[in-house]
Amino acid sequence: MTARPETPSAHSTDALRPDTVVVAGGRPAPEHDAPVGPAIVLTSTYRGSGGLDAADRAYGRYSNPTWEDMEEVLARLEGAGQPGLLYASGLAAIASVLSLVPAGGCLVMPRHSYQGSLALAKDLEARGLLTTVTVDVADTEEVVAALGAADLLWLESPTNPMLEVADLPALLAAARERGVLTCVDNTFATPLVQRPLEHGADVVVHSVTKYLAGHSDVVLGAAVTSDPGLRDRLKGHRSLHGAIPGPFEAWLALRGMRTLALRIERSAATAGELARRLQEHPAVLEVRYPGLPGDPGHERAAAQMDGFGAIVAIVPAGDVDAVEAAVDRLRVWTPATSLGGVESLIERRRRHHEEPRSVPETLLRLSVGIENVEDLWEDLDHALRGIDR
Ligand SMILES: Cc1ncc(COP(=O)(O)O)c(C=O)c1O
């Protein structure tokens, strides 16, 4: 039998769409009797003799085939031309990127960044390693004005938990013009909704713990860049600081990522519906969700994102005690920190002492999961109606 000539497009897996990449990426070579899914490789070291090449695996703190399966998928999703880097947690990835700031350098970051990122910057500042300037990331002029002295522009969009939207193309271009390195924390959006490298970012980080893994059963992080020199520096930092994931966590995260497109589609649709209903709720003073046409970040989000994500923030009527009592009345929503899992979580963010004072004391962050929208609504509606206004 003569082999059929290959049509390049039909056989190229490079051109697959993101919702196929999450399913098809990181699988073993298609050989007869090969397992369909990747293996968990448990080893601390690798066979080798003679000299040591930079590409050799060599040791378990430098590389692992199970990490690499996930690192390949992340690179394809973010549009980087080289593998991503997995870390022990999102914060480990963030620490690695902050290590790129030269000693005594300047970091510009959103006032409402994830509180762990703010706390880490504060710690580095207290130890005299860098100075931090915080900005309103939705105010493009304010951010650009702060770039003069900056070595690294840290961006988060939408921000955690205020859901402010940064003008990514404008800010990343302004930073590039001034030779300022840029990193975007893309945890809230995921690469299915927003690809910062395409807008000109140097590095993207993720708390893989959240949407990418998706089941609230693993803590993991990632950094992705298209710049080989930056990747070498980040990888060197990860190896030296031992900020590496366990192979089982990497495997679990990739397994969870197989359903990322379905989960995002469902939870974002539900988030939009709940946000619309919450706007009309008598016990809700304010709703923040970039998908709402009246939201301050709506137009920007519509221009630079493929959707609006599944995090909603509300400011209910009532004081802290009344709002916490409402949270206690919930039965379908789980009161817990974190986000991005299949189950809906709710949290009053200011219960964390590190959360900036400019976040309203009663603000609740809702991470919308994949349950039935009516069950989520009835539970919320009942809990909020109990607030004595
Ligand atoms: C936006 C964002 N970035 C980073 C992190 C830190 O990730 P991890 O908890 O995996 O260290 C979080 C965690 O909540 C987050 O919400």
PDBQT file of the ligand as one rigid body, heavy atoms in Angstrom, charges set to zero:
ROOT
HETATM    1  C1  LIG A 401      -3.749  36.336  41.161  1.00  0.00    +0.000 C 
HETATM    2  C2  LIG A 401      -2.932  35.382  41.993  1.00  0.00    +0.000 A 
HETATM    3  N1  LIG A 401      -1.619  35.266  41.740  1.00  0.00    +0.000 NA
HETATM    4  C3  LIG A 401      -0.837  34.437  42.465  1.00  0.00    +0.000 A 
HETATM    5  C4  LIG A 401      -1.346  33.698  43.517  1.00  0.00    +0.000 A 
HETATM    6  C5  LIG A 401      -0.418  32.820  44.336  1.00  0.00    +0.000 C 
HETATM    7  O1  LIG A 401      -0.532  31.504  43.921  1.00  0.00    +0.000 OA
HETATM    8  P1  LIG A 401      -0.249  30.236  44.869  1.00  0.00    +0.000 P 
HETATM    9  O2  LIG A 401      -1.260  30.285  45.960  1.00  0.00    +0.000 OA
HETATM   10  O3  LIG A 401      -0.375  29.088  43.934  1.00  0.00    +0.000 OA
HETATM   11  O4  LIG A 401       1.122  30.403  45.410  1.00  0.00    +0.000 OA
HETATM   12  C6  LIG A 401      -2.701  33.777  43.800  1.00  0.00    +0.000 A 
HETATM   13  C7  LIG A 401      -3.268  32.995  44.917  1.00  0.00    +0.000 C 
HETATM   14  O5  LIG A 401      -4.359  33.253  45.396  1.00  0.00    +0.000 OA
HETATM   15  C8  LIG A 401      -3.518  34.650  43.024  1.00  0.00    +0.000 A 
HETATM   16  O6  LIG A 401      -4.829  34.787  43.269  1.00  0.00    +0.000 OA
ENDROOT
TORSDOF 0
